[in-house]
Amino acid sequence: MSAMHTLRCSQSARIVTRHAQLPLLSHARFQSTAAASTTSTEATPASDLDSIIEVKKEIKIRTPQFNKLVGTENTPNPNSVLLDLKKLDGELDRLHESWRKLLPTTKGPIRVRTEVHNLLPENAVVLVENNKIVVGGKAIPNIWLRDNCQCSSCMHESTKQRLQDTFAIPKDLSLNSASITKKEKVHERVVDIEWSDGHKSKYSQPFLANAITSFERRSVVRQGLMNSKLWDSSIASHPPTGTFHDATDNSIGPILQKIRKYGFCYVDKTPFDTPQATEGLLHRIAFIRETHYGGFYDFTADLASQDTAYTNIALEAHTDNTYFSDPAGLQAFHLLSHTEGTGGASLLVDGFKVADELFQQDKEAYRILSTVNVHAHASGNEGISIQPYRGFPVLEHDPTTGDLLRVRWNSSDRASIELPIELVETWYDAARKFDALLKKKENEYWEQLVPGRVLIFDNWRVLHGRSSFTGKRRICGGYINRDDWMSRVKMERFGQERVLGSLASS
């Protein structure tokens, strides 16, 4: 008798290999399973019949040898064997699921990045060697070069959309000829290529240098990175500010750069007799995002939408939209009026600063909050229950650089924690430490908003809250998508030529 036996389960399409059947399942397990399962094929789902027939054939062949080991009375029922295999499959699936949840999500070490260096392309030497373009000692594949040809027949001059059929390019494409324009400055040199299919291409040295640069440098333009400043409560003495005049009559760029650096900025001297000026200010940045609450909002504490924001109770520091797969990038508040009452001070906390503090104090807690997915929901309004398509960790990082990108923290909207129940306490322990740092007095910046001062903040970085209040407050504002405001930041900071020139390597 062969030392290995194979049982085929046609329902799950899996081939389960086992050593001898005796060590596969114990006598006690056979007995308990047989007692719990139905032995009649009449009670068995039709989809399992083929599997049972296969198992019966296998058992019939092995019966003489098997009886010598365990006896006829202990020969397993085909139904019970199938049930045990299904249980084992389920246990294996749960094990794999638990393992996936604990795996790191980034290629390198995770961190809170505050400094950006080497913004200009490297002065990598470009050579032609062995019928290949070599940049900084690295050969550039011909298919990549041809696919990213920037000529007007391959790339639309205005939209920068690819016009050619990438997969119509010959797999054996080669260089017929290549020459490098001699210039004293390396970054001014140009490579001219004639391909074996007759096409001609031209590439600048910075374009080619970007292709070999590190993922860290590639992310600078794509994410509109600049040096950022982590802050605590002491920022109350010198918060970043701009004026409505600067934002509307001149460039919005300086205000956006302050938001990128600090995570928030005030826009003072904004008209407040009506909300139109605030709406126009936000439109200067990008489109206002529509949600189930509407677009541009103008509300009082009347529970017009079923959310605690529409009440007068105190709110702990949190980020908005954890219940969306793509939370809003910017959020704005403008207190138009507050009558017949007091309170309602605004709370801001630098989530990146607190995350960095946690990283320095307890790297294991930081790792847990960076790898364990958490689900969220918005279910207050009748007929609505919004949930992301998947769970996300509290601290989300760029998988190629390890940089912290986004903080998702809202206990009010939290749903399930994506861990086996026996491990979930590890998340609560890590989250408790993060929560304590968020509530540490030194990290809380409190400010009483006043009419005429618009607060715009990065919802991916800065947590906000408020104290309870009395009386009637009227607030307007809105959300702006992350990608939309990042586009504006990049164009203001780097210019269109550099942004578009980095597309192939960003």
C-alpha positions as CSV (number, residue, x, y, z in Angstrom):
1,M,0.0,0.0,0.0
2,S,1.3,3.4,-0.9
3,A,2.5,5.6,1.9
4,M,0.6,8.6,0.6
5,H,-3.1,8.6,-0.3
6,T,-4.9,11.4,-2.1
7,L,-8.6,12.3,-1.6
8,R,-10.1,14.5,-4.2
9,C,-12.9,16.9,-3.1
10,S,-14.6,18.0,-6.3
11,Q,-16.8,20.6,-4.5
12,S,-13.8,22.7,-3.2
13,A,-11.6,21.8,-6.2
14,R,-8.8,21.0,-3.8
15,I,-6.5,17.9,-3.7
16,V,-5.8,17.1,-0.1
17,T,-2.8,14.8,0.4
18,R,-2.6,12.8,3.6
19,H,-0.3,10.2,5.0
20,A,-2.0,7.0,6.2
21,Q,-5.7,7.5,7.1
22,L,-5.1,6.5,10.8
23,P,-2.9,9.5,11.6
24,L,-5.1,11.7,9.5
25,L,-8.0,11.6,11.8
26,S,-8.1,9.9,15.2
27,H,-10.6,7.2,16.1
28,A,-12.3,9.5,18.6
29,R,-12.7,12.2,15.9
30,F,-14.2,9.6,13.5
31,Q,-16.7,8.6,16.1
32,S,-17.8,12.1,17.1
33,T,-18.0,13.3,13.5
34,A,-20.0,10.2,12.5
35,A,-22.4,10.8,15.3
36,A,-22.9,14.4,14.4
37,S,-23.3,13.9,10.7
38,T,-25.9,12.3,8.5
39,T,-24.9,9.0,7.1
40,S,-27.6,8.8,4.4
41,T,-26.8,10.2,1.0
42,E,-30.5,11.2,0.8
43,A,-29.8,14.0,3.3
44,T,-26.7,15.1,1.6
45,P,-26.7,18.1,-0.7
46,A,-26.7,17.2,-4.3
47,S,-23.5,19.2,-4.9
48,D,-21.6,16.8,-2.5
49,L,-22.7,13.5,-4.2
50,D,-19.9,13.3,-6.7
51,S,-17.4,13.9,-3.8
52,I,-19.0,11.2,-1.7
53,I,-18.9,8.7,-4.6
54,E,-15.1,9.4,-5.1
55,V,-14.5,9.0,-1.4
56,K,-16.5,5.7,-1.4
57,K,-14.4,4.4,-4.2
58,E,-11.1,5.3,-2.4
59,I,-12.3,3.6,0.8
60,K,-13.5,0.5,-1.0
61,I,-10.1,0.0,-2.5
62,R,-8.3,0.5,0.8
63,T,-10.7,-1.5,3.0
64,P,-8.6,-4.7,3.5
65,Q,-5.5,-2.8,4.4
66,F,-7.3,-0.3,6.5
67,N,-9.2,-3.0,8.4
68,K,-6.0,-4.5,9.5
69,L,-5.0,-1.3,11.2
70,V,-8.3,-0.1,12.8
71,G,-10.9,-2.8,12.3
72,T,-14.1,-2.8,10.2
73,E,-16.1,-1.1,12.9
74,N,-13.9,2.0,12.8
75,T,-13.9,2.5,9.0
76,P,-15.1,6.1,8.5
77,N,-18.3,7.0,6.8
78,P,-17.7,8.9,3.5
79,N,-19.9,11.8,4.8
80,S,-17.8,12.1,7.9
81,V,-14.6,12.2,6.0
82,L,-15.9,14.9,3.8
83,L,-17.1,16.9,6.8
84,D,-13.7,16.6,8.5
85,L,-11.9,17.7,5.3
86,K,-14.2,20.8,5.2
87,K,-13.4,21.6,8.8
88,L,-9.7,21.3,8.2
89,D,-10.0,23.6,5.1
90,G,-11.9,26.1,7.2
91,E,-9.3,26.0,9.9
92,L,-6.5,26.5,7.4
93,D,-8.4,29.5,5.8
94,R,-8.7,31.1,9.2
95,L,-5.0,30.6,9.9
96,H,-4.0,32.2,6.6
97,E,-6.4,35.0,7.2
98,S,-4.9,35.8,10.6
99,W,-1.4,35.6,9.1
100,R,-2.3,38.0,6.3
101,K,-3.6,40.6,8.8
102,L,-0.3,40.6,10.7
103,L,2.0,40.9,7.8
104,P,3.7,44.3,7.2
105,T,2.2,46.4,4.5
106,T,5.3,48.3,3.4
107,K,8.5,47.3,1.6
108,G,10.7,49.2,4.0
109,P,10.8,50.7,7.5
110,I,7.7,52.8,8.4
111,R,8.3,56.4,9.6
112,V,6.9,59.9,9.9
113,R,8.8,61.9,7.2
114,T,9.3,65.6,7.8
115,E,12.2,66.5,5.5
116,V,12.5,66.3,1.8
117,H,15.9,66.4,0.1
118,N,17.4,66.3,-3.4
119,L,14.4,67.7,-5.3
120,L,16.3,68.1,-8.6
121,P,17.0,65.1,-10.9
122,E,20.4,63.5,-10.3
123,N,23.2,64.3,-12.8
124,A,23.4,60.6,-13.9
125,V,25.7,59.9,-16.8
126,V,23.9,58.6,-19.9
127,L,25.8,56.3,-22.2
128,V,25.1,54.0,-25.2
129,E,26.5,50.5,-24.5
130,N,25.9,47.2,-26.2
131,N,22.9,48.6,-28.1
132,K,21.3,49.8,-24.8
133,I,20.8,53.1,-23.2
134,V,22.6,53.1,-19.8
135,V,21.8,55.7,-17.2
136,G,23.9,55.9,-14.0
137,G,25.2,52.4,-14.7
138,K,21.7,50.9,-15.2
139,A,20.5,49.6,-18.5
140,I,17.0,51.0,-19.4
141,P,14.8,48.4,-21.1
142,N,13.9,49.2,-24.7
143,I,10.2,48.5,-24.1
144,W,10.1,51.1,-21.3
145,L,11.8,53.7,-23.5
146,R,9.6,53.1,-26.5
147,D,6.5,53.0,-24.4
148,N,7.4,56.4,-22.8
149,C,8.4,58.1,-26.0
150,Q,7.3,61.7,-25.6
151,C,6.8,62.6,-29.3
152,S,3.4,63.9,-30.5
153,S,2.5,60.7,-32.3
154,C,3.0,58.6,-29.1
155,M,1.9,61.1,-26.4
156,H,-0.9,63.7,-26.7
157,E,0.8,67.1,-26.4
158,S,-1.9,68.7,-24.2
159,T,-3.3,65.8,-22.1
160,K,-0.1,63.7,-21.8
161,Q,-2.2,60.6,-22.5
162,R,-0.6,57.7,-24.3
163,L,-1.6,57.5,-28.0
164,Q,0.3,54.4,-29.1
165,D,-0.6,50.8,-28.5
166,T,2.0,49.6,-26.1
167,F,1.5,45.9,-26.9
168,A,1.9,46.5,-30.6
169,I,5.5,47.4,-30.0
170,P,7.7,44.5,-31.2
171,K,9.0,42.4,-28.3
172,D,12.4,42.2,-30.0
173,L,12.6,46.0,-30.5
174,S,16.2,47.2,-30.7
175,L,18.2,50.4,-31.4
176,N,19.2,51.1,-35.0
177,S,21.2,54.1,-33.8
178,A,21.5,56.3,-30.8
179,S,23.4,59.6,-30.2
180,I,23.8,61.9,-27.3
181,T,23.8,65.7,-27.8
182,K,27.0,67.1,-26.3
183,K,26.3,69.8,-23.7
184,E,28.6,71.1,-20.9
185,K,25.8,70.8,-18.4
186,V,24.7,67.2,-17.9
187,H,21.0,68.0,-17.4
188,E,20.9,69.7,-20.8
189,R,22.0,66.6,-22.8
190,V,19.5,64.9,-25.1
191,V,19.5,61.3,-26.4
192,D,18.2,60.7,-30.0
193,I,17.2,57.2,-30.9
194,E,16.1,55.5,-34.1
195,W,14.4,52.2,-33.4
196,S,14.4,49.0,-35.4
197,D,10.7,49.6,-36.2
198,G,11.7,53.0,-37.8
199,H,10.3,55.2,-35.1
200,K,12.4,58.0,-33.7
201,S,12.4,59.2,-30.1
202,K,14.1,61.9,-28.1
203,Y,14.8,61.8,-24.3
204,S,16.2,64.5,-22.0
205,Q,18.8,63.6,-19.4
206,P,16.5,64.6,-16.5
207,F,13.8,62.4,-17.9
208,L,16.1,59.4,-18.0
209,A,17.6,60.2,-14.6
210,N,14.2,60.1,-13.1
211,A,13.7,56.5,-14.3
212,I,16.5,55.2,-12.1
213,T,15.9,57.3,-9.0
214,S,14.8,55.9,-5.7
215,F,11.1,55.5,-4.8
216,E,11.6,58.1,-2.0
217,R,12.6,60.7,-4.6
218,R,10.0,59.6,-7.1
219,S,7.3,60.4,-4.5
220,V,8.3,64.0,-4.0
221,V,6.5,65.4,-7.1
222,R,3.7,62.9,-7.1
223,Q,2.7,63.6,-3.6
224,G,3.6,67.3,-3.6
225,L,6.0,66.8,-0.7
226,M,7.8,69.5,1.1
227,N,9.4,69.9,4.5
228,S,6.7,69.6,7.2
229,K,6.6,71.0,10.7
230,L,5.2,68.9,13.5
231,W,3.6,70.9,16.2
232,D,1.9,70.9,19.6
233,S,-0.1,73.3,21.7
234,S,2.6,75.9,21.5
235,I,1.6,76.7,18.0
236,A,-1.2,78.8,19.4
237,S,1.2,81.7,19.6
238,H,2.1,81.6,15.9
239,P,-0.5,79.6,13.9
240,P,-0.1,79.7,10.1
241,T,-2.4,82.3,8.5
242,G,-3.2,84.0,5.3
243,T,-5.9,86.5,4.2
244,F,-8.9,86.3,2.0
245,H,-7.5,89.0,-0.2
246,D,-4.3,86.9,-0.8
247,A,-6.3,83.8,-1.6
248,T,-8.7,85.4,-4.1
249,D,-6.8,88.3,-5.7
250,N,-3.4,86.6,-5.8
251,S,-2.2,83.0,-5.8
252,I,-3.8,80.4,-3.5
253,G,-0.3,78.7,-3.5
254,P,1.1,80.2,-0.3
255,I,-1.9,79.1,1.7
256,L,-1.8,75.6,0.3
257,Q,1.9,75.4,1.1
258,K,1.2,76.3,4.7
259,I,-1.5,73.6,4.9
260,R,1.0,71.1,3.4
261,K,3.7,72.2,5.9
262,Y,1.6,72.4,9.1
263,G,-1.6,70.6,8.2
264,F,-3.8,73.6,8.6
265,C,-4.1,77.3,7.9
266,Y,-6.4,80.2,8.8
267,V,-7.7,82.5,6.2
268,D,-8.5,85.8,7.9
269,K,-10.7,88.7,6.8
270,T,-13.1,86.5,5.0
271,P,-16.6,88.1,4.6
272,F,-19.2,86.5,6.8
273,D,-22.4,88.2,6.2
274,T,-23.3,85.3,3.8
275,P,-21.6,82.0,3.2
276,Q,-20.9,82.7,-0.5
277,A,-17.4,84.2,0.1
278,T,-16.3,81.0,2.0
279,E,-17.7,78.8,-0.8
280,G,-15.8,80.9,-3.4
281,L,-12.6,80.5,-1.4
282,L,-12.9,76.7,-1.4
283,H,-13.6,76.7,-5.1
284,R,-10.3,78.6,-5.6
285,I,-8.6,75.4,-4.4
286,A,-10.7,72.8,-6.2
287,F,-14.1,71.2,-6.5
288,I,-16.2,70.9,-3.3
289,R,-16.9,67.2,-2.6
290,E,-20.4,65.9,-2.5
291,T,-21.3,63.4,0.2
292,H,-24.6,62.0,1.7
293,Y,-24.6,65.3,3.7
294,G,-24.6,67.4,0.5
295,G,-21.8,69.5,-0.9
296,F,-21.0,72.9,0.6
297,Y,-22.6,72.9,4.0
298,D,-24.3,75.7,6.0
299,F,-25.8,74.4,9.2
300,T,-26.7,74.8,12.9
301,A,-27.0,72.3,15.7
302,D,-30.4,71.0,14.7
303,L,-29.5,67.4,13.7
304,A,-30.6,68.1,10.2
305,S,-28.2,65.3,9.4
306,Q,-28.0,62.4,11.9
307,D,-24.4,63.0,13.0
308,T,-22.9,64.3,16.3
309,A,-21.4,67.2,14.3
310,Y,-24.9,68.6,14.1
311,T,-25.4,68.7,17.9
312,N,-24.0,70.9,20.6
313,I,-22.1,68.2,22.5
314,A,-18.3,68.1,22.9
315,L,-16.4,66.1,20.3
316,E,-13.1,64.4,20.9
317,A,-10.3,64.7,18.4
318,H,-11.0,62.7,15.3
319,T,-10.7,62.6,11.5
320,D,-13.7,62.8,9.3
321,N,-14.9,60.2,6.7
322,T,-13.3,57.1,8.1
323,Y,-16.4,55.4,6.7
324,F,-15.3,56.3,3.2
325,S,-12.7,54.3,1.2
326,D,-11.2,57.7,0.2
327,P,-11.6,60.2,3.1
328,A,-11.8,63.9,2.2
329,G,-8.4,65.6,1.8
330,L,-9.3,69.0,3.1
331,Q,-12.0,70.2,5.4
332,A,-13.0,73.8,6.1
333,F,-15.0,75.5,8.9
334,H,-16.2,79.1,9.1
335,L,-18.1,80.2,12.1
336,L,-20.6,82.7,10.6
337,S,-22.3,83.5,13.9
338,H,-22.7,82.4,17.5
339,T,-25.6,84.0,19.4
340,E,-27.2,83.6,22.8
341,G,-24.5,81.3,24.2
342,T,-20.9,80.4,24.9
343,G,-18.4,77.6,24.3
344,G,-17.7,75.7,21.2
345,A,-13.9,76.1,21.1
346,S,-12.2,74.2,18.3
347,L,-9.6,71.5,19.0
348,L,-6.8,70.6,16.7
349,V,-4.2,67.9,17.1
350,D,-1.3,67.1,14.8
351,G,-1.9,63.4,14.1
352,F,1.6,63.0,12.5
353,K,3.3,64.5,15.6
354,V,1.4,62.2,17.9
355,A,2.1,59.2,15.6
356,D,5.8,60.1,15.7
357,E,5.6,60.3,19.5
358,L,4.1,56.9,19.6
359,F,6.8,55.5,17.3
360,Q,9.5,56.8,19.6
361,Q,7.8,55.4,22.7
362,D,6.4,52.1,21.6
363,K,7.3,50.8,18.1
364,E,5.3,47.6,18.6
365,A,2.1,49.7,19.3
366,Y,2.9,51.8,16.2
367,R,3.3,48.6,14.1
368,I,0.0,47.2,15.3
369,L,-1.9,50.4,14.4
370,S,-0.1,50.4,11.0
371,T,-1.0,46.9,10.1
372,V,-4.4,45.9,11.6
373,N,-7.3,47.0,9.6
374,V,-10.3,48.7,11.2
375,H,-13.8,49.1,9.7
376,A,-16.0,52.1,10.0
377,H,-19.6,53.1,9.1
378,A,-22.0,56.1,8.7
379,S,-25.5,54.8,9.5
380,G,-27.3,57.7,11.1
381,N,-29.5,58.8,8.2
382,E,-32.6,56.7,7.3
383,G,-31.8,54.2,4.6
384,I,-28.1,54.8,4.6
385,S,-25.2,52.7,6.0
386,I,-21.9,53.6,4.3
387,Q,-18.9,51.4,4.8
388,P,-15.5,51.3,3.0
389,Y,-15.0,48.4,0.6
390,R,-12.3,47.1,3.0
391,G,-10.8,48.0,6.4
392,F,-7.9,50.3,6.8
393,P,-5.3,50.7,9.6
394,V,-5.3,53.8,11.8
395,L,-1.9,54.7,10.5
396,E,-1.6,54.3,6.7
397,H,1.8,54.4,5.0
398,D,3.1,54.6,1.4
399,P,3.9,50.9,0.6
400,T,7.0,51.9,-1.5
401,T,8.6,54.5,0.9
402,G,7.2,53.6,4.3
403,D,6.2,57.3,4.8
404,L,3.1,58.0,7.0
405,L,0.4,59.2,4.6
406,R,-2.9,59.2,6.5
407,V,-4.3,59.0,10.0
408,R,-7.8,57.4,10.3
409,W,-9.2,57.9,13.8
410,N,-12.8,58.1,14.8
411,S,-14.0,56.0,17.7
412,S,-17.6,57.1,17.2
413,D,-17.7,55.7,13.7
414,R,-15.6,52.6,14.3
415,A,-17.1,49.2,13.4
416,S,-15.2,46.0,13.6
417,I,-11.5,45.3,14.1
418,E,-10.0,42.9,11.6
419,L,-8.4,40.5,14.0
420,P,-9.4,37.1,15.4
421,I,-11.3,37.7,18.6
422,E,-8.5,36.1,20.7
423,L,-6.0,38.6,19.3
424,V,-8.2,41.8,19.3
425,E,-7.0,42.9,22.7
426,T,-3.5,43.7,21.2
427,W,-5.2,46.4,19.0
428,Y,-7.0,47.9,22.0
429,D,-3.8,48.1,24.0
430,A,-2.0,49.9,21.1
431,A,-5.0,52.2,20.4
432,R,-5.2,53.1,24.1
433,K,-1.6,54.4,24.0
434,F,-2.3,56.4,20.8
435,D,-5.5,57.8,22.4
436,A,-3.6,58.9,25.5
437,L,-1.1,60.8,23.4
438,L,-3.9,62.5,21.5
439,K,-5.5,63.7,24.7
440,K,-2.2,64.8,26.3
441,K,-2.6,68.5,27.2
442,E,0.7,69.4,25.4
443,N,-0.7,68.0,22.1
444,E,-4.0,69.8,22.2
445,Y,-4.3,73.2,20.4
446,W,-7.5,75.0,21.4
447,E,-8.8,78.0,19.5
448,Q,-12.1,79.9,19.6
449,L,-13.2,80.4,16.0
450,V,-14.6,83.8,15.2
451,P,-16.6,85.2,12.2
452,G,-14.2,86.2,9.4
453,R,-11.6,83.5,10.1
454,V,-11.9,80.3,8.0
455,L,-10.1,77.2,9.2
456,I,-8.8,74.9,6.5
457,F,-7.0,71.7,7.5
458,D,-5.6,68.5,6.1
459,N,-8.1,65.7,7.1
460,W,-5.4,63.1,6.5
461,R,-3.1,64.6,9.1
462,V,-4.9,66.9,11.6
463,L,-7.6,65.7,14.0
464,H,-10.3,68.1,15.0
465,G,-12.9,68.3,17.8
466,R,-14.7,70.9,19.9
467,S,-16.0,71.7,23.3
468,S,-19.7,71.7,24.1
469,F,-21.6,75.0,23.6
470,T,-24.8,76.7,24.3
471,G,-26.8,79.1,22.1
472,K,-27.0,79.0,18.3
473,R,-24.0,78.6,16.1
474,R,-24.1,78.8,12.3
475,I,-21.2,77.2,10.5
476,C,-20.4,76.7,6.8
477,G,-17.7,74.8,5.0
478,G,-17.0,71.8,2.9
479,Y,-14.8,68.9,1.9
480,I,-12.2,68.8,-0.9
481,N,-10.8,65.6,-2.4
482,R,-7.2,64.8,-1.6
483,D,-6.2,64.3,-5.2
484,D,-7.7,67.6,-6.3
485,W,-5.9,69.7,-3.7
486,M,-2.7,67.8,-4.2
487,S,-2.9,68.6,-7.9
488,R,-3.1,72.3,-7.1
489,V,-0.2,72.0,-4.6
490,K,2.0,70.3,-7.2
491,M,1.2,72.8,-9.9
492,E,1.8,75.8,-7.6
493,R,5.0,74.4,-6.2
494,F,6.7,72.6,-9.1
495,G,5.1,73.9,-12.2
496,Q,3.3,72.1,-15.0
497,E,6.4,71.2,-17.0
498,R,8.1,69.4,-14.1
499,V,4.9,67.7,-12.9
500,L,4.1,66.3,-16.4
501,G,7.7,65.5,-17.1
502,S,7.7,63.2,-14.0
503,L,4.7,61.1,-14.9
504,A,6.6,58.2,-16.4
505,S,8.8,57.8,-13.3
506,S,6.6,59.0,-10.4
